[in-house]
Amino acid sequence: MVLIRESFLNYENNYMDESGNLKELITSIKNGDENAFEELVKKTQKSVFSIAFKMIGNWHDAFDVCQEVYLKIFRYIDSYDPDKKFQVWLYKIVINSCYNLLNSRTPRTSSLDKIEGAPLEVLNFLEEDYGNKQLLEKALTFLNLLSPTERAVFILRDVQNIPSKEISKIVGCTQITVRRHSNNARKKMRTFLENVI
């Protein structure tokens, strides 16, 4: 199985291509093709890590979540319904794995000093995703103010640009509840920015 760190930057964008290529890849995985599984990891790992890191706030724990996510995908790929969006199924696994970690233990906190000791691919990703250390520090501080569900909704809706209907399936609540969590997160963000600026 491919480690999450390998080919880390090969993912092109946040929104997944749900074309026939993905369906063929999943069919190959269901037929036991390990190369197809490695290709799926390469196509999705940056997005999976991005969500896990933003949910957890620590790259060590985000890697643990990623490993758990891909073990679950490998184990339960036969239960995936190809008539449904793969991205929704995948992100539901990611978010639930993050919830499990948040509920089972206190995640390690990240400081910028610890982040600087991260592997090169993580540093490249963080630089690409946040631009600079000050923005990263502010983003992590803000995300820690949100409840886990507010954080998940904020990341999926405002960062990943996923529609509310799909978010409701991922986090397991109604679209109205998604909008409520989104509004709460945005209010907290306005308050946070007023205090930071």
N, C-alpha and C positions, 0 to 999 in steps of 0.2 A: 504494500500500500504506500502511496506517495505521502511523504511527510508534508505538513502544511507549509513548511518553510521553503520547499523546493518550488521553483518556478512561480514565486510569490507574486510577481508583478505582471503576469500574463493575462490578467483579466481586463477586458476592454472598457466596460461601463457598468453602472449600477443595475440597470434594468436588464433582466435576463432575456436572451433570445429563446423564444418558445417555439421555434420553427421545427420542421421535420428532422433537422440534424439532432436536436436535443432528444426527440422521441426515439430516433434510431440509436442514439447513445444509450438511453435508458433500456431499450430493448436488448442491446448488446450486454449491458451490465446484468440484466435479469438472466441472460443466457450464460453468465459466468465469465465474461470477458474482462479480465483485470486491467487491460490497457484502456478499455472504455471507461472504467471507473477512475483511473488515473487522469484521463482527459476531462471527466466531469469535475474532479477536484481542481484541476488547473483552471477550468472555466469559472468556477464559483468561489474559490478559496479567498480571494481578495475581498469580495463582498461579504462572505461569511465572517472573516476576521474583522472587517470594518464594523459590522453590527455588534459582534461579540465584544470588541474593544470598547465601543461606545456604551454598551450596556454595563460592562463590568468595570471599565476604567483602569485595567491593568493588563499589560501584554502577556504576562505569564499565565494568568487565569484565562485570558482570551484564547491563547493557544490550547489550553486544556479543553475549553468549550469546543473549539474547532475539531480537535481530535475526537471528542465525544460525538459531535454532529456527524462526522464522516463514518464513524463506527455504526451509528444508528442508521444512516443511509444504506450502508453496505448490508446491514442485518435486515432492514425492513423494506428494501427497494421493491420487493414483490407486492407489498401492500399499497404502493403508490398507484393511483388511478390515472392512467395516461390521458383521460378525458378532462382532467383538472389541471390547473396551472402548476407546473413544477415549482416555480418560485414561491408560491404560497405554501406548498408542502415543505420546501426547504427552510424558508424563513420561520415557519411554525416550529420546526425542530430546533432552529438556532435560538429563538426566543425562549422556548420551553427549557432548553439546556441552560440558558442564562438564568432563568428563574430558579431552576434546580440548584445551581451554584449559589445564587444569592440567598436561597432559603436554607441550604445545608451548612454553609459556613460563611464567615465574614471574608469577603474577597480582600486580597492584599491591596493596599492603597498604592497608587503610583505617585512618585515624585518625579520631577524632571531629572533629578540625578539618576534615578533608577532607569528611566526611559533612555537616557544617554548610554547606558550599559546594554541596551537591547541589541539583538542581531541587526546587521546592516539592512536586511530587507524590511524589518520593522521600522527602523529609522527612516528609510526611504519612503515607506508607506505613510508614516505620520507626517513627514515633511510635505508629501504630495497632498495629503488629505487636509492638513491644517495650515500649512504655509510657514508658520514660525512657532517658537516655543511659547511666546506670550499667548497666542491664540489657543494653542493646545491646553495650556494651563487654565485659561478662562473657560474653555469648552468643558474640560473635565470637572471643574468646580461647579459650573452650571448644571451639568448632567447629574451630579451627585445630589443636587437639591430636589430632583424629581423622584417620585415614587417609581418602582420598577415598571409599572404599567404605563405611567406617563412617559417615562424614558423610552419604552418600546414604541409607543405611538408616535412620539416626537421624532425618533430616529427613522421609523418607517415612513411617516407621512412627510415630515419637513426636510429630512436629509435624503432618503431614498426615493422620495416622490411616488410612493405607492398609494393607489386610490383607497379611500376609506372602506369600501366594500371588501377589498382583499385584506386590509388590515384587520377588519372585524373577524375574518376567518383565521388569521394568523394568531391574534391574541385571545380569541375566543370570547368576544363580546359583541354587542349590537353596534351598528354604525353610529347611533346616537351616543353611545358610551364612548366610542372612538373620538367623536367630535368633542365630547365633554373633556376627555383626557387631553386632547390637543389644545383646547382653549385654556385649560389649567396650566399646561406646560408653557404656552405662549405668554400667559399673564406672569408666570414666574420668571420667564426670560426677560420681559419688559422691566420688571422690578430689579432683576439682577443687573441688567445693563444700565439702569438709572443709577444704581449704587456703584458700579464699576467705573462709569465715565465721569 
